[in-house]
């Protein structure tokens, strides 16, 4: 395991003069290649946009689920009717076979 090139600087949160809107800095060292990533705090527009995207995804999922339900409700009704009719027809068929065997 290799040692870091420099020690990380730890800035206490109550340090005077600290910028509240400071960006977050991340340094990643992968295979000797250093990458720096700067991230800013999300503003109100970014938060509203992210929530709108999440709401859009939720609405699309709800539409898909409701459309699946709308498709399957008639299928279940038809299968139930076919099952009930098959039981009735089977009873008449058994009665017919019994009648024919008696003749």
C-alpha positions in Angstrom: 0.0 0.0 0.0 1.5 3.4 -1.0 1.4 6.5 1.1 -0.4 9.6 -0.1 1.7 12.3 -1.7 0.6 14.9 0.8 -1.4 14.9 4.0 -5.0 16.0 3.7 -5.9 19.4 5.1 -8.7 19.2 7.6 -10.6 22.5 8.0 -12.7 22.7 11.1 -16.3 23.8 10.4 -16.3 26.7 12.9 -13.2 28.3 11.3 -13.7 32.0 10.9 -13.8 33.4 7.4 -14.9 30.0 6.0 -16.8 30.5 2.7 -20.2 28.9 3.0 -20.5 28.6 -0.8 -17.2 26.8 -1.2 -17.0 24.0 -3.7 -16.2 20.5 -2.7 -12.8 19.3 -4.0 -12.1 15.6 -4.5 -8.8 14.2 -5.7 -8.6 10.6 -7.0 -5.4 8.9 -7.9 -5.9 5.9 -10.2 -2.9 4.1 -11.5 -0.7 7.2 -11.2 -3.2 9.5 -13.0 -4.6 12.2 -10.7 -8.1 13.5 -11.4 -9.7 16.5 -9.7 -13.4 16.8 -9.3 -15.0 20.0 -8.2 -18.6 19.9 -7.0 -20.7 22.9 -6.0 -23.7 22.9 -3.7 -26.9 22.5 -5.7 -28.9 25.7 -6.1 -32.7 26.1 -6.0 -33.0 25.6 -9.7 -31.0 22.4 -9.6 -33.1 21.0 -6.8 -36.3 21.9 -8.5 -35.1 20.4 -11.8 -34.0 17.2 -10.0 -37.4 16.9 -8.3 -39.2 17.5 -11.6 -37.2 14.7 -13.2 -38.0 12.4 -10.3 -41.7 13.3 -10.6 -41.6 12.7 -14.3 -40.1 9.2 -13.8 -42.7 8.4 -11.1 -45.5 9.5 -13.5 -44.2 7.4 -16.3 -43.9 4.4 -14.0 -47.5 4.9 -12.7 -48.8 5.1 -16.3 -47.0 1.9 -17.2 -48.4 0.1 -14.1 -51.9 1.4 -14.8 -51.8 0.4 -18.4 -50.6 -3.1 -17.4 -53.6 -3.3 -15.0 -56.0 -2.1 -17.7 -54.7 -4.9 -20.0 -54.8 -7.6 -17.4 -58.2 -6.9 -15.9 -60.1 -8.1 -19.0 -57.8 -11.1 -19.4 -58.5 -12.2 -15.8 -62.2 -11.7 -16.3 -62.2 -13.8 -19.5 -60.1 -16.6 -17.9 -62.5 -16.7 -14.9 -65.5 -16.9 -17.3 -63.8 -19.7 -19.3 -63.0 -21.6 -16.0 -66.6 -21.4 -14.8 -68.0 -22.4 -18.2 -65.6 -25.3 -18.4 -66.9 -26.6 -15.1 -70.5 -26.3 -16.2 -69.8 -27.9 -19.6 -67.8 -30.7 -17.9 -70.9 -31.5 -15.6 -73.2 -31.7 -18.7 -70.7 -33.9 -20.5 -70.5 -36.3 -17.6 -74.3 -36.4 -17.4 -74.5 -37.0 -21.2 -71.9 -39.9 -20.9 -73.8 -41.4 -18.0 -77.1 -41.2 -20.0 -75.5 -42.8 -23.0 -74.0 -45.6 -21.0 -77.5 -46.5 -19.6 -79.0 -46.9 -23.1 
